Amino acid sequence: MLDEMLPIVGASAWALPLMALLVFADALLVVVPGEVVVTAFGAVSAGTGSPGLVSIILVAAAATAGDAVCFLIGRRVGTDRWRWMRARRVGAALTWARTRLDRSTAVVLFAARFVPFARLAVNLTAGAAGVPAAKHLALAATAATAWAAYQAVVGAVVARLVPGGPTTAVAVSIAVAVTLGILIDVALSRAGGRSSRP
């Protein structure tokens, strides 16, 4: 049943706009599964041929718009005006971002694009810290495009390797994407811990 529906969903005129909306929202709300959506669309593309993989990557790069909104919020509001910004975990993420943005803006923006909570903190902090808007936008767009390509290609590769039709490919590709995301998060956390030691 689902294998019959996925080609219809992939070919729908609403498929890519809906993905763009979810990816945009993902930059602002960590509970929105932007990675999962892009990976699933990559699997659908490989399994059914629609939408095209390049189209998925270009549309998913709309994550740049969400990153830019976070940057503008940081620039206009700062990083401590609202109560949620003063929560312990948020405060720790903002402090981490603040201490690293001056030294390595590009590395931090690229790394954060692959870690949902970190991307919110880094973009807010970049705005509040006065990173030039043109520099932020260029780096955020490049990072978002790399992230979109990575997520979509993971889904497409898994779909090519896993037998069982589009539904199986989507389920396995999502599991692979989540696992890779966790591994990246753990690696960055360990690297951050090492770099903060004297």
N, C-alpha and C positions, 0 to 999 in steps of 0.2 A: 504493500500500500504506500509506504513512505517513499520507496524507490520510484514509484510512479509519480508522486507529488513533487519530488525535488527538481526534476527538469522543468516542471511548470513554474515552480517558485523561482528558479534561476532565470527563466526567460521572461518573468514578469517585469513590466515597466516600473514597478515599485521596488524591485529588489535592490538596486544600487542606491536609490535615494534613501531607502530605509537603512541600509548599511552605513551610509554617510552620516545619517542622523545619530545612529548608535555610537559610531566612532567619535563623533563630535561630543556627545554626551559623556563618553568614557573619559575624556580629558578633564571633565569637571566633576564627575561622580564616580568614585572608584568601584561602586557596585555594578556599574554597567559593563558587561563583558565584551568590550570592543575586540580584544584579541581573538576570543572564541568565534565571534561573528565573521571576522576576516578569514580566519583559518577554515571555518566551515564553508564559506563561499569559495575559497581556493579548492577545497575538495569537491564541491559541486561542479565547479568549472572543469576540473580534470575528468570528472565522471560523466558529465552530460554535455560539455562544450559551451555552456551558457550560464552566466555571463563570461566574457573573455577574461583571462587572467590579467592582462595588462589593464583592462578597464577596472577590475577589482582593485589593483594596486593604486591606480591614479585616484580613484574615488576614496579609497581608504586613507590616502594621504591628506584627506580633509581633516584628519586629526590635527593638522597644523592650526586650523581655525580655533579648535578647542584650546590648544596650547596658548594661542594668542590671547584668547579671552582670559585665561588664568593669569597671563602676564599683565594684562591691563588691570585686572582686579588687584594684583599685587602693587602695581604702580599707583593706582588711585586710592586703594583702601589700606594697603600695608599688609602686615602678616599677624596682627594681634587685635584687630578691632572686634571680631566676632568671637563668641565663646568657643566654638569648635576649633578655632585657630590656636587657642590656648590650652587645648587638651595635651596631655603628656606625650602621646605618640606623635601628634602633629608638631608639637614644639621641638621634639627631638629631630624630626625629619627636616624642619625648617632650619634648625641650627646646623645640621649636617650640610644642607644645601648652601647656606650662607658662607660657611668656612671654606667651601671648595669652589664656589663660582668665580671668585676673583682669580684664582690660580689657573683653573682649567675649565672655562665656560663650555667649550665644545664637548669635551669628554663627559662632563656632568650632564649636559642636555641630552647627549646621545644615550648614555647609560640609563638615565631616568626615563626615557621614552619606552624602555622595555620593562619597567617596573611600575605598575599602576599607581601606587600611593606616592612613590618618589616623583613621578612626573608632575603630579599636582603641586607638591611642595616645591620642586625646583622651579617650575614656571611662575608660581606666586612670588617666590623669593627673588627670581631674576628681575621681575617687575619692581619689587620693593627696593632692591639693591641698586637700581639705576643702570642695569645692563642696557646699552643702547638698543632701541626698539628694532632698528634695521638688522643689527647683528643677531638679536634673538630670533627674529622672524626667519632669517636665512638659515640659521642653525636648526631651528625647530622644523622648518620645512624639509630640510635634508634628512633630519633624524626621523621624521614622520614617514617620509617616503621609504627609507631603509626599513623601518619597522613594518610598514604595509607590505613591502616585498617579502620580507622574512616570513610574516604570518601567512600570507597567501601561498607562498611557495611551499611552506611546511604542509599545508592542507593539500596542495596539488601533488606533492611527492608521495605523501601517505596514500592518497587515493590511487595513485599508479601502482603502488607496491602491495596494497591490501586487497585481496579478493573479497567479493561479497556484495558488490553494488554500491551505489552512492550513499545509502544510509549507513552502512558499515564504515565506509571511508570517512564520512563526516564524524561519526562517533569516535573512531580511532584517532583521526587528526586532531580533534578537540583534546583528547587525552594526552596526545603527544605535545600539543602546544602548551597545555597547562603544566605538564611535567617540565618542559624546557623553561617555561617562565619561572617555576619554582627554583630550578637549578641556577638560572641567571640571578634571581633574587638572593639566593644563598651565597653565590660567588661574590656578588657586589657587596653584600653585608660583611663577608670575611675580609674582602679587600679594604673596605672602609675601616674595619676594626684595626687592621694592620697599619694603615696609613695614619691613624690617629694616635698610635703609640709613639712615645718619645724616642 
